[in-house]
Every structure is written in C-alpha cells, then in structure tokens.
Amino acid sequence: MEEFKDQAEQLFYHYKKNRLPVPNLRQQMLESGYMDTVYDDFRSELIVIKSGIVSSADEAQRCNVIIDELVQQLKDIVEG
C-alpha cells in the first residue's frame, strides 16, 4: 500500500511539473481493480479480529453480517 502511495505521488508531481492534466487517480484505482484488493484486505483483517473474539457459531454469523455491511459501506464511500 505504501509503495502504491509513493508511486502515485511521483506520478502526480511528474504531471504537475510538466503541466499535464492530472488523471483521476480515484477512478484509475477503481478501474484497475486495486480497490478490490483493498476491500479484500479490509475484510481479511476484520475476520482475523472476529476469530480472536467470537466463541460461538451464532456470534460468528452475526459478525459476518456486520463485516459484509462494513465492507459495503467502505465501497459506497470510495465509489460514491
């Protein structure tokens, strides 16, 4: 993630230095599938947290629903 951020900043300064129109980075991240990786990583981290605190199948099922809602909210914010 940090490497991508560094590359994005370098590209931004390149465009700015050469007075080129700066591309829509958000749109490029969505179109490239990069954000799908971010969503998957977010979901994975939430599942790791869930695994450490949930003790029953019912709790796990409720947590899965919450995780799905959180990932969807993140998608809505980013793609909104």
C-alpha positions, 0 to 999 in steps of 0.5 A, a space after each residue: 500500500 505504501 509503495 502504491 502511495 509513493 508511486 502515485 505521488 511521483 506520478 502526480 508531481 511528474 504531471 504537475 511539473 510538466 503541466 499535464 492534466 492530472 488523471 483521476 487517480 480515484 477512478 484509475 484505482 477503481 478501474 484497475 481493480 486495486 480497490 478490490 484488493 483493498 476491500 479484500 484486505 479490509 475484510 481479511 483483517 476484520 475476520 482475523 479480529 472476529 476469530 480472536 473474539 467470537 466463541 460461538 457459531 451464532 456470534 460468528 454469523 452475526 459478525 459476518 453480517 456486520 463485516 459484509 455491511 462494513 465492507 459495503 459501506 467502505 465501497 459506497 464511500 470510495 465509489 460514491 
